[in-house]
Amino acid sequence: MAHAELPFELLLERYPAERGLPRHPLFQTLFGLQVIEGSGTLDLPGLQASTLEIDLHAAKFDLAMDVKIIRGQVKLRLEYRRALFRESSIARIGTVYLSVLEHLASAADTPIGELALLGAQEQSALQAWSVNAQAHETGNVLAVIEAQAKAHPERPALRVPHTGQVLDYGQLNARANALAQWLMAQGLTRDQRVGVCMERSQEMVLALLAIMKAGAAYVPMDPDHPPQRLRYSAVLGQLPEVSGCRIVDVATLSDIASADNPGLEIHPEQLAYVIYTSGSTGQPKGAANRHGSLYNRLAWMQAAWRRNVRPSVPACSDNRVPDSRRPGTTPRPRPEAPAAMPRPAHRSGWH
């Protein structure tokens, strides 16, 4: 240990951790290893000593593993908080640890990444769970919407209760086509990412469809998110001009004429959208999602739940697309911010 002589009080003073009686301020898990040579007992002239195991009624840490090696014999002790772990979970941890030790005893040069942490029974169970005989045909969501617009153009497709906005399939498809054609005329190409920072509205849905119709992928951004998160996604809080990114106010494009389907071939492996994680464990990470995966997920939900799939959660959530409601119902309105709070304009930007 390079800093073993550092006073513990000084470490706590400089380490920004909240202190409290229930938890240790620096760590919650502990692994201890003791190798005891000789008899392992205290030998004194005229005295006989033996080890006395004391039952503990309170755990010092969330999880602690104490390993003692005495004259070649290994003794393992696990201590845990009952409020966090079940006894069965602790027993499984012990079983996995022993399995790893047995494997290393016979093949000490095995890389850590190749160690089998599951027993034969658990591995068989996982393989059985992974067998999926059900398969869905390959397709893309845009083609399904376009087919519905052609077959039933006057059927209601989009209803936003808290704004009163209603679009049928014909209107939805035609307006999305118009915006897609405009984006393509501005130079938008396949697999480019387009940031969308908009409140829930019909304009937001049109923007998402248009971006995918143009062959690009959308990156949803919630206007309620702090500026630091929006800046991390390459679009600043109030969406000014930034280097390499063009900003478009969708509200200014409402007068563009309706158009036919762009007719671009959408490959199942083509990028559809990128969702950023919350960043609770570090910097937010972008998760890329393909058109084939999007179609497969929606097809499964339609078959499994026999419901219409309609969005009712924020666009920046990956559950936006597959969230479903019973036929004949409408999405729940998203609570609006107080009237005094300024709202960013409907804007999108792409690199």
N, C-alpha and C positions, 0 to 999 in steps of 0.2 A: 504494500500500500504506500503510494508516494506521499500521502498526507496523513499518515497514521498519527502523527504527533500534534495535529491541529486540535485545539481545545474544542470540545463538543459545544460549549456555551457560545463560542465565537462562531461556529458553524451555524447554529440556530439563529444567531443574530443577523447573519448575512444572508441566510437562505429565506426567501419570501414564502414561508409556509404558515398556514393557520395552525395554531396549537390548541389542543383540547384534550380532555381526559380520555375520551373513547378511542382515539387513534394516535399512533406514533407520528410525530411531525415530519419525519424524513422518508419512511418507507412503511409498507403494510405487509410485505411478504419477506420471509427470512429462510435462508438455507444454511444449515450449519453442518460441518464435517469435522469429526474428531477421529484421529488415528491413535490408538492407545497400544503401545508396545508393552511387553512383559505380561504380568498377571492381571493388570487392570484394577488391582485393589491396593489398598493402603496397608503396607506391611510394617508393623512396629513390634519391637521386642516385647514379648509377654502379652500382646493384644491380638485379637482376631477381628478383622473388619470385613464387611460385605456391603454391597451396593443396595440401597433401599430406594425403590421406586415410589415417588410421591404423586398421588393423583392431584391434578390441577383442576380447579373449578372455574377458572377464568382464563381466557386466551389473551396473551400479551399482544399478539398480532392477528391480522385477518387470517393469515395462513403461514405456518412455520413448519419446516421439515428438518428434523435433527437426525443425522446419520452418524452412527458410531461404529468403528471397525476395531474390534477387540480380539487379538490373537487370531486374525483371519476370519472372524465371524462378523457379519454385518447386522446391526440392529437399527431399525427404522422407526421413527416416532413422528407422527403427524399431529399438529395442534391447529385448531381452526375455530373460527367464530360461528356458532350455530345460527346466528342471525343472517349469515351470508351463505353458508354451505349446508347442504344435506349430508347426512352420514353416507348415503349411497355414492354421492359425488366424491367424497374424500376417499372412500374405498376404491373407487375407479382410478383416482389419481395414484394411489399406492400400487394398484395392479399395473398401471402403465409404466410407472417408474421401475418396478421389478422386472417387467418385460424388457425394458431398455437395458437394464443391467445384465440380464441373461444374454441378450443379443451381443452386447459389447464384450462379455466374458469369452464368447466363442469367436468373435470377429472384431477385435479391438480397433482395426483400421477403418471401420465403416464410417463414412461421412455422416455428420449429424442429420443432414437433409434426407438421407436414405434409411434412417431408422424407422421401423414399423411401430407406431404408437398404439395401434389397435390390435386386439387379438384376432384369431381366426374367425371366431363367432361374430364379432363386431364387423369385421371386413365383409363377411358374407351377407350380413344384414344391410350394410350400405350398398353393396352391389345389387341386392334384390330391390332396394328402394329406388335405385337408379334406372331400373328397367322401365321404359315407357313405351308401351305398345301403341299408344295413340299418336297420330301424326296429323299435321295440318298441311294443306296444300300451300305451295309457295305463291305469294302475291304481294301487293303493296296497298296500303290504306288509301292512297290517292286515287288509284284505279277504282276502288270500291265506291268512293264518294262520287267520282265522275260517272260511274255506271248508275248510281242512284239518282243523280241529277238528270240523267238522260231518260230514265224510266219513270221517275216521279218528280218532275221539276217543281210542282206546287206543294209537295209534302213539306211540312215544317221541319227544318233541320237545326236551327239554332234559336234559342230563346234565352234572353238575359233578364230575369225577373226584376232585378233592382234598377235596371235602366229602361225596361220596356221595349228593348230591341228584339225584333223577330226577323229571321231570314228563312226563306224556304231553300230547298236544295238547289234550285235553278239560280237563285240570286247569290247564294253562298259560293257556288262553283264559278259563276261568271265573274264576280268581283274578285275572287282569289286569282282567277286566271289573268284579269287585268293587271293586278299588282305584280303577279309573277312575270308577265310580259314586260312590264316597266322595269322591274329589277334586272331582267336579262338584258334589256336595252342599255342599262347603265353599266353593264360589264360583269354582272354577277355570274359566276360559273360554278361547276360542280364542286362539291365538298368544301366550298368556302363557308366559314362560320359567320352567322349574322346575329348580333346581339339584339334582343327584343326586351325593352324596358317599358312595360305598359300595364295599366290597371286591367282587371278582367272586363272585357267588353267584346262586342262583335268584331271590332277592329283588331283586337289581339288574335282572335281565332283566324281572321282573314290573313293576318300577317304570317302566322305560323304555316298555314296551308300554302300561301304564296311562296314563301321561302323554299319549302320542300318541292313545290311544283317547278321552281326554277332550278332544281337540282342541288341546292345548297342545304346547309344544316343550320337550325336556329339554336341560339344559346339564350334561354329565358333568364331574365333578371327581374327581381321583385323591386319595384320602386320604394318599398318600405325598408329595404335592406340598408344598412349604414353605408356611407360613401366609400369606406375602406374596402368593403367587399365588392362593390360595383367597380371600383378602380382596379381591383385585382383581376376582374374579368375583362379588363381592357376598355371599360366604359366608365367614365367618371360619374359622380353623383348627379350632377345636373346636365350631363351629356353635352359638354362643349366639344369643339373640334379637337381631336387628339391625333397625334402623328400616325399616319397609315390607316386611319379609320374614318370612313365617311358617315356622317350623321344624317338621317332622314326623318322628318316629321311626317308620320303616316297621315295625320289629319289634313295635310295639304294635298294629298293625292286622292281625295274622295271623288273628284270630278272626272277621273280617267275613265274612258269608255270600257264597257264590258268586252271580254275577248273570249276566244275559243281556248280549248285546252292547249297548253304549250306542246304537248306531244313528246316530251323527253322520255327516254327509256330509263326507268329507275331500276338499278340493279339491287338485288336483296342485300348485298354487302355494302351498299352505298350508305354514307353517313346521313342520318335523319336529324338528330339533335344531340346536344351535349349538355348534360346536367352536372352542375357543380355540387360537390358534397358540402356539408355544413361547415367543415373545417374545425370541428370540435377537438380533433386530435392533431391539429397542425394547420398547414395551409390548405384551403379548399382544393380539391382535385376534380378535374373534369372527367366525367364518365361518358364515353362515346357510345351511342346507340345506333344500330343499323336499321334499315327499312325492313329487312327480313325478320329481325327480332321483334320489331314493333307490330308487324302483321301477325306473327305467330302468337304473341301475347294476347292481342285482341281477339283473334280467332278462338283461342282456348277459352277466354272468358265468355264469349258469346255462346260457345257450346256447353260449357260447364254450368253457367248460371242462367242461360237462356234469357238474358236481359239486354236491353239496349245500352250501349256504352256511351256515356256522356260525361264530359269533364265537369268537376265540381270542386277542385282544389287548385291552389295557386299553380301557375304555369311553370314556376321554377322547381316544382316537385315532380319527381319521376312517376308519382301516382296520378298525375293529371290525366294522362292518356287513358289508362285502363279503368279509372274509377267509374262505377256503374250505378244506374238507378233503375227502378222498375219501369216498365213501359208505361207511358202516359204521364210520368212525373217529370219534374224539371230540376235542374241543378240548384243547390242551395245558394242564395246570394251571399257574396263575401261581404263582411261588415265594412262599411265605408269609414274613412277617417273623418275626424271633426272638420266642419266646414272651414275653420280658421287655418287648418294645416295646408300649406301649399303643396300641390301635386305636380310632379313632372309631366311634361307633355308626352303624347304618344310618339315615341321615337324608337328608331332602330338604327343600328350601325353595323358595318361589316369591314373586314380587313381585305 
